[in-house]
Each structure stands twice: as C-alpha cells, then as structure tokens.
Amino acid sequence: MKTINLLCLGTLLLQTMVYSQHSGNANAETSVKNLNGNYNYQNQYHNNQFNTIQTTSSNENEMYITIKGIYNEKATSQRAVFSVLQIGKTAEEATNIMDTRLENVIKAIQHFNPEIEVIIDMISFVPTYEYEVQKKIFNPKTYNEKPAGFELKKNLIIKFKKTNDLNSIMNICSKQEIYDLAKVDYITENIDQIRDVLQQKALEEYKQMLANYSLIMNTDLLKKEKTLTEGYNTIYPMESYKSYTAFSQASINFEPNSNVNNIRKNNTQFYDGALSKTHTFVVNAEITEPTIQVFYEMIIRIKLKEDLLPKNTIIKNNKYYIITTNGDIKPLNI
C-alpha cells in the first residue's frame, strides 16, 4: 500500500514539474498559482472561462463580417549591422588600423561564403581632446584642452541568407575585436505575393461564411448591397521580442541592522510572435524560427434592408424628386 501511495505521489510531482517546464520561465510567476495539488485543496476549484471573439454582428438593417488572417514568412535574407570603433593618436593611425580590421573580416567572410554581401558604412571621424594642467606659483591651476587623438566609427553591414550563418559571422568579427551587434533586419522579397495569398484566402473564408449565413437567415446575402474595408500590416521579428528576468528569490526576514547585497540578475529576451487566437486563418502556422508576420483584415458591411425609394431619387427642401433616364427631374409623390 505504501509503495502504491509513493508511486502516485511521484507521478503527481512529475506531472507538475513537466507542466511548469512546458510553460517556460517567462510565465513562472503566474503558473505557480495554477498548478494542481494543494492549491486546489485550499481553494475552491473553478474552471477558467474565456469570452469568445466576435467575428460577425448584425441588426435588422445591416450586417458586419470581419475576417482576419496572418501570414508567417521566413526571411529570404537577413542583414546584420555591427558597430565598429577605432581610436588612434593620429588620423592616419586610426584609419589604418580600422581598414586592416575590416579587410580581415571581409576576406574571412568571403572565404566562408562568397554569396554573403558586406558593405561598410561611414559614421563619424572626429578628434578627441583631453585636459592639460598648467601650474603657476600663487595662481590657481589652469586646465587647457588639447588634442589627444582621433575617434573613427563605421558600421559593418553584412547581408546573408541562412540563419545559422550569423554564428560564423560573429566568430569572424570577434577575432577582429568587433563585438557590438547593433541589430538584425529581416528581409522578404515576397511581400506582394503574400498579400495576394492573404486576400485569396480571406475571399474563400468569406464565400463559406456568406453561404452559411444565407442558410441560417433564410435569405440570399449574395444579392445584397455591400461595402468593403480592408487593410494590411507587417510586423518584423525585432518588434516581437520581449524581455524578462528569470530568478527565484528566497523569502527571509533579515535583521534590522544587517546589510543585504543582491547580485545582478540576468536580463534576457525571447521571441513572442502574435498568436492566431484573434484571427480567422493562419498561413504557415508551423514555422518554428522567428518570422515576418503579415496581417490582413477585411470588413464587409452587408445592407439587409432595401431602400424604399429608387436609387435615382434626390431630396430638396424636404421634397423628393426622381431623375428620369432622359435627365429630367420630376417630383415624386409620397
């Protein structure tokens, strides 16, 4: 009997640990409250309830259908920007050392992969100054500014296609003491095709929804007057990263006169792309790596109630007039 109880307890602890690991450290604080076990023993159990997302609304006069889609696109190429700084006592020294470092990087990258494109972007080249102390008897110290050297800044822009190439590029740059990776841009050449796919997919969804609603409402919505609003937006991976600090801190009552030294906690980031929960469809939902996300939204307004007056009717001074096919204006008796 004891063996069975210990086995059940071990299984429960294992399930709890696995649940926490699948959630991730970013959700550690909130997930602790939702774990099974003693928490539900001390608190009355209740099931989570979530509101549904409205995609269609209507009244007796009109009906609105909203269709949203996401297209996850792998970057066709990426562009890494490294910031390079060089200081020298003379302008010639700073320039020569900088050129040597960059030339070594370019040669190593071309040897690694000739298809990688490297561009050097000039940022600034300015003199630096320091202060010289001048001492005089019976006078206060005087600080005179004088040239101390030159500071040269350039950006190293590297365009590559394979994501894993960035690791090799960073290793090459680090050998020339280039460590400052300023940013990585994601590029796609298929933006026009992506929009066409999104629009076509939304049209298929619309036709299916219109057929279903026509059956439910017992009316042919296809023949009703409609107005359309649509829009696009693009989110790049660098816009979808979130930062967090993962650590567990002991809860201790310190003595009043004691000194507490806290160590620096590691700050990190993770990719948090948009979820599909608020969208009608997702294209390429199974992609694992950070992607360019293109969003599409289409809103269709369907006029359910027909106008009582003809479309060629005008209103003037609270009186109704109709325009004939010959262009004549005649009063309309209502």
N, C-alpha and C positions, 0 to 999 in steps of 0.2 A: 504493500500500500504506500509506504514511504517512497519507494522507487518511482511509482506512478506519479505521485504528487511532485516529486523533484523534476521528473521529466516534463510535466505540464508547465511547471514554473520556468524551466529552462526554455521551453518552446515559446512561452509568452514573452520572456525577456528578449529572445532572439528576434521575434516579430517586431517588438517595439524598437529595437536598435535598427533593424532594416528599414523601418518606416522613416525614422529620423534621417538616415543617410540618404534615402531617395529624395527627401525634401530639399536637402542642401543646407549649408551653413547660413546662407542669407536669410532663411526662414526659421532659424534655430529658436529665436525668442518666442515667436508666435506658435511654433509647432509643439513646444513643450506643453502648452495649455491644452492641446488637442489630443495628446497621447492617451491610449487606453490604459486601464488599470485603476489605481487608487483615485485618480482624478474623478472618474465616473462613479466611484464608490462613495465619495464625499459629496458629489454634486448630482442633482437630478439630471438624468440623461435627456437630451433633446436633440432632435435631428436638425441639421442646418437646412434652412430654406432660402432659396435664391429667386429673385424676380426674373421673369423672362424678358427678353429683349424684343421690343415691338418692331415688327417689320412692315406691318400693314395697318392702316386705320381708315375708317370711313364713317360718313353720315348719310343722310338722305340725299344730299346734293352732290357730294364728291367723295373720291376715294384716293388714298395715297399709298403707293407701293415703293418701298425702299430696298434696294439691292446693293450690297457692299461686297467687295472682293479684295483679296490680297494675292500678289504675285511675288514669290520668293525667287530672286535671281542671283545666281552665283556671279561674282565679278569676272568679267572677261580679262581684266588686268588690274593690278594694284600699283599704287605709286607711293613709295616711302620717301620721306623727307628727313634728312639728317642735318642737324645744325653743327657747323664746324667753326671753331675759334682758334686763332693763332696770334700769339703776341711775340714781338721781336724788338730788339733795341733799335734797329733801323728799319726803314720801309723795305729795303732790299732783303733783309734777313727774314722778315715776316712773310714776304711774298714767296721767297724761295722755299722756305720750309712748308708753307701751305701747298704750293704746287707739287712738291715731292710727295707729300702725304696723299693728295688727291690722285695723282698719277699712279701711285702704287695701288690704290683702291680700284681705279678703273681697269688697270691691267689684270688684277686678280679676278675681278668680276667677269671680264671678257673671256678669261681663261676658263672660268667656272661655267659660264653660259653665254655664248656670243649673242643670243637673242635679247638679253637684258639691255635696256636703254639707260644711259647715265647722262645727266645734264647737271652742269654746275651753274648755280645762280648766285651772282654777286650781291651781297647785302650791304656791307659798310667797310670803310677803311679810314680810321681816324687815329690821330696821335693821342697818346696818354700823357698825363702830367703827374708830377709829384712836387712836394714842397721841400725847399732847402732853407735851413735855419741860418740866419745871419746874426751873429752876436756882436754887440758893441758895448764898450765899457760905459757904465752909468746910463745905458738906454735899455728899454725892454727888447726881448727877442723879436726879430722880424722874420716872417715866413714868406719866401719868394717862390712862386710857382715856376717850374721849369720842365721842359720836355723830358719824358722818361722812356718813351718807346712808341710803338705803333700796335694797334689792335685791328686785325683783319677778320671779318666774318663772311662766311659763304654758306650756302645751302647746297647739299648734295642730294639731287633728286634722282631716284632710281625707280624705273618702271619695269615690272616683271609680271609674269602670267601665272606661275604656280605659287600657291600659298606657302608651301614648305620651303621655297627658295629664300624667304626672308631670314630664316635661321642662318643659312650660309652667308647671306649678305651681311648680317650683323657680325658674324665671326670675322669676316674680311675687314669690316670697318673698325672693329675693336683692335685689330693689330696695328692700326694707324692712330690709335687713341681717339677714335670717333665713336662716342657712346650716346650722344643726345639724339634719340629718335623722336623728332618733333610730332609727326603724325603719319598715318597711313590712309590714303584715299582709295576708295573702291570705285572702279570704273566699269561701266557696261556699254556696249555698242548696240544693244538690242532694245533700247527704250521704246522705239516706235512699234516694233513687233509686239512688245509686251502690252502696250496699250490696246493694240488690235485684239490680242488674245483675251484681255480682260473685258473689252466691250462685247466680243462674241459670246463669251461665257455668260455675261450678265444678260444678254439677249435670250439665250437658251433658258436661263432661270426665269426670266420674265414671261416667256411663252408658256412655260409649265404652270407658273403661278396664275396667269390670266385664265388658262383653261380650268384650273381648279376652282377659282373664284367664280367663274361663269356658271359652273355646275352648282356651286353652293348657293349663289344668289339667284339662280334661275333666270339669268339674263345674259345676253351676248355682249360681254365687255369689249370684244374686239372692235365693234362698230361704234363705240362711244368716243366722244371727242377727248383728246388727251394733250397734255403739255409735259415737257421733259426738261429735267435739270440733271447735269452730270458734272463730275469733277475728278481730278487726279491729284495725287501727292506722292512724293518719293522720300523715303527715309533711308539714310545710309547707316552702315553699322556703327560708325563713330558716334552717331546720335542716340544709339540704343544701349550704350554701356552704362551700368550703374555701379556705384562704389559702396563698399561696406567694410566694416571692421569685425573680424571673427575672433572672439576670445570669450573665455569663461572666467569670471572674477569671483574669488571667494568672498563670502559674507562674514565679516569679522568685526566685532566691537573692539576697536583699538583703545588703548589707554589715552586719557586726555592729553598728556604731555609727550606722547610718542610722535616720532617722525615717520611718515609713510612715503616711500619712494616707489612710484608706479613706473614700470618700464613702458617704452614706446610700443604701441600696438600696431600691427601691420595692417595697412590700408591696401585693399586690392579692388579689382573691378571684375565684372562678369557681363557677358552679352545677354541682354534681356529684350529679345525681339517681341513685336506685337503678337498677341495671341489671336486665334481665329474665332474666339467666343462671340464677338460682336459682328461677325461677317457671315455672309451667305455662303461663300465658297472661298477656297484657297487653292492656288496653283503651286505645285512643288512644295507641298507641306512637309515632305520627309527629309529635306536638306538639313544636315547637321551643322555645317560651318556657318559663321555669320554671313548674312546675305543682305543684298539690296532689296528692300521691301517697297513695292509699288502698290499704292492703294487706289481703289476705284469706287465711286459711289454714283448710283443712278436713282433718281427720284421721279416717279411717274404720277402725275395727277390726272385722274380719270373723272370726267364730268358725268355724273349719273343722271341728273335731272335735265331734260332737254329744255331749251328756251321756248317760251310760249310765243314769242314774237319772231318773225323771219329775220335772218341774218342781215338782210339789206335794209333794216329799219334804223332810222335816226330819231333822236329826241331833241326837240327845240321848244323852249318856253312851255315845258310840261305837256307838249302835244307830240304825237307820234306821226312820222312821215315815212313813206316807203319809196325807195328808189327803184324805178322800173328798169327793164332791160335797155330801154332807149335813153336812159339817163334822166327821165323826168321825175320830179318829186311830187308825190300826191299824198294828201292827208290820209291817215289810217284811222278809221272809226272803231273805237274800242268801247 
